[in-house]
Amino acid sequence: MADARQHYAGLLADVYLWSVSRRGDPFARAAAWLAAHGLDGAATYLDLGAGFGAHALPLAQAGKQVTAVDFDPTLLAALRTAATRAGVAIEVAEGDLGAFVAAAAGRRWDVIVCAGDTLTHLPAMADAAALIAAAAARLAPGGALALEWRDSTEFTAEGVARFVEVGRDARRLMHCLLEPIDADHLRVTDLVTEVGPDGPTARISDYLKLRLSPSRVAAWATAAGLRVAPARVERGMTTLVARAP
């Protein structure tokens, strides 16, 4: 079984933008999410798990100072290309999220975003708790830590109900198989079938995601000294915003 980084490198990165675009423009959706949670009025932003720049790009286009971090070079290359085309500057860093935040001891941001299920991709619960604590220490006074993830703690589907169609078009079909392993882990298997000149081909890869409840994430943020607002669920994703004193 691959870890999250290997899964993205081997399969998901090159279809990720396509997959999330099945629900509409991901940049417009991210900008609307920021506005809906009152996160679009600050000056400096750190985007953890920035990917292709769904949040970073509209923020930079609005004149914000944005630092974007991700472990996947393919997604970051797409972010850099989009920023160049848009004529905006984004500080881009490739690497481990926890290591980046830990090394940024002298820096502060008004808003730190960890969205798009990034939190569940961390290797262990301790890593997620540590990232939240480290991010809290990098917030400017009154700054906000905005977390978004898919809560799978109540997922109990069986049989074919475990298969989710992610997207399809004339040349590609993607399914996702979800299997709870234990109270803390969900195995995710992505299957991508593509039609090329020589006919259909299939790629498959699996990895583990963390099963994070809002109460557990809120407890970590509270322990880090943040004031936590009630979590909200929108389109199947949980959002929790916590603010520094």
BARO-922164 format. One record per residue (C-alpha): residue in one letter; x, y, z. Coordinates in steps of 0.2 Angstrom, whole numbers, padded with zeros to 4 digits, always signed. Layout:
BEGIN
AXYZ ...
//
This chain:
BEGIN
M+0000+0000+0000 A+0006+0017-0005 D+0007+0032+0007 A-0001+0048+0002 R+0014+0055-0006 Q+0017+0039-0016 H-0001+0038-0021 Y-0001+0056-0028 A+0015+0053-0037 G+0009+0037-0045 L-0009+0040-0049 L-0018+0055-0042 A-0008+0070-0046 D-0011+0070-0065 V-0030+0067-0064 Y-0033+0078-0048 L-0038+0094-0056 W-0049+0085-0068 S-0057+0075-0054 V-0061+0090-0043 S-0067+0100-0059 R-0081+0088-0061 R-0091+0098-0048 G-0088+0115-0056 D-0074+0128-0056 P-0063+0123-0041 F-0055+0141-0041 A-0072+0149-0040 R-0078+0136-0027 A-0062+0140-0016 A-0064+0158-0017 A-0083+0157-0012 W-0077+0146+0003 L-0065+0159+0009 A-0078+0172+0008 A-0091+0162+0016 H-0080+0159+0032 G-0074+0177+0033 L-0056+0173+0028 D-0054+0184+0012 G-0050+0200+0021 A-0033+0197+0028 A-0016+0202+0020 T-0005+0187+0022 Y-0009+0168+0019 L-0001+0151+0021 D-0009+0138+0011 L-0004+0120+0017 G-0008+0107+0005 A-0010+0120-0009 G-0010+0108-0023 F-0013+0116-0040 G-0018+0133-0031 A-0037+0132-0029 H-0036+0144-0014 A-0019+0152-0017 L-0023+0158-0035 P-0039+0168-0031 L-0030+0175-0015 A-0015+0181-0025 Q-0027+0188-0039 A-0035+0198-0025 G-0019+0206-0020 K-0015+0195-0005 Q+0003+0189+0000 V+0002+0170-0002 T+0014+0156+0003 A+0009+0139-0004 V+0016+0122+0002 D+0013+0105-0005 F+0022+0088-0006 D+0018+0085-0025 P+0029+0093-0038 T+0016+0090-0052 L+0002+0099-0043 L+0015+0113-0039 A+0020+0114-0057 A+0002+0117-0062 L+0001+0131-0048 R+0016+0140-0054 T+0010+0139-0072 A-0007+0146-0067 A+0001+0160-0057 T+0012+0165-0072 R-0003+0165-0083 A-0012+0176-0071 G+0002+0188-0068 V+0003+0185-0049 A+0017+0181-0037 I+0015+0166-0025 E+0029+0160-0014 V+0029+0141-0018 A+0038+0128-0007 E+0038+0109-0010 G+0040+0098+0005 D+0032+0091+0020 L+0019+0102+0028 G+0024+0099+0046 A+0043+0102+0042 F+0039+0118+0033 V+0029+0125+0047 A+0041+0119+0060 A+0056+0128+0051 A+0046+0144+0049 A+0049+0149+0067 G+0051+0168+0063 R+0036+0170+0052 R+0018+0174+0055 W+0003+0174+0044 D-0014+0181+0046 V-0023+0166+0039 I-0017+0148+0038 V-0027+0137+0027 C-0027+0118+0027 A-0041+0113+0015 G-0046+0100+0002 D-0045+0085+0014 T-0026+0088+0017 L-0027+0085+0035 T-0033+0067+0033 H-0018+0063+0022 L-0005+0065+0036 P+0003+0049+0041 A-0004+0048+0059 M-0015+0056+0072 A+0000+0063+0081 D+0006+0072+0065 A-0011+0080+0062 A-0011+0086+0080 A+0007+0092+0079 L+0003+0102+0063 I-0012+0111+0071 A-0001+0115+0086 A+0013+0122+0075 A+0001+0131+0063 A-0007+0140+0079 A+0011+0146+0084 R+0013+0154+0067 L-0003+0164+0067 A-0002+0183+0069 P-0012+0190+0084 G-0031+0187+0080 G-0026+0176+0065 A-0036+0162+0059 L-0033+0143+0056 A-0045+0137+0043 L-0047+0118+0042 E-0057+0108+0029 W-0058+0089+0028 R-0070+0075+0024 D-0076+0067+0040 S-0077+0048+0037 T-0079+0043+0055 E-0097+0038+0052 F-0094+0030+0036 T-0102+0012+0037 A-0106+0008+0019 E-0105-0010+0013 G-0104-0020-0003 V-0106-0009-0019 A-0111+0006-0009 R-0092+0007-0005 F-0088+0012-0023 V-0090+0031-0027 E-0089+0037-0045 V-0078+0052-0044 G-0080+0058-0062 R-0081+0053-0081 D-0080+0060-0098 A-0077+0053-0115 R-0060+0047-0112 R-0059+0044-0093 L-0068+0036-0079 M-0063+0036-0061 H-0070+0027-0046 C-0065+0027-0027 L-0067+0012-0016 L-0069+0017+0003 E-0065+0004+0016 P-0064+0008+0035 I-0049-0001+0042 D-0051+0004+0061 A-0057+0018+0071 D-0043+0030+0065 H-0040+0024+0047 L-0049+0023+0030 R-0042+0014+0015 V-0045+0023-0001 T-0042+0014-0018 D-0043+0025-0033 L-0046+0016-0050 V-0044+0026-0066 T-0049+0019-0083 E-0043+0029-0098 V-0046+0026-0117 G-0031+0029-0128 P-0026+0025-0146 D-0024+0006-0141 G-0040+0005-0131 P-0044+0006-0112 T-0031+0005-0099 A-0033+0005-0080 R-0022+0011-0066 I-0026+0007-0047 S-0018+0013-0031 D-0023+0013-0013 Y-0017+0022+0003 L-0024+0026+0020 K-0032+0042+0026 L-0036+0047+0044 R-0054+0047+0051 L-0055+0064+0059 S-0070+0069+0069 P-0074+0088+0072 S-0073+0085+0091 R-0056+0078+0089 V-0049+0092+0078 A-0057+0105+0089 A-0049+0098+0104 W-0032+0099+0096 A-0035+0117+0091 T-0041+0122+0108 A-0026+0113+0116 A-0015+0124+0105 G-0023+0140+0113 L-0035+0144+0099 R-0053+0149+0100 V-0064+0137+0090 A-0080+0141+0081 P-0093+0127+0078 A-0089+0116+0064 R-0099+0118+0048 V-0103+0104+0035 E-0105+0110+0017 R-0106+0098+0002 G-0099+0084+0012 M-0084+0093+0019 T-0082+0099+0037 T-0075+0116+0040 L-0068+0122+0056 V-0061+0139+0059 A-0050+0143+0075 R-0043+0160+0079 A-0028+0166+0089 P-0030+0177+0104 
//
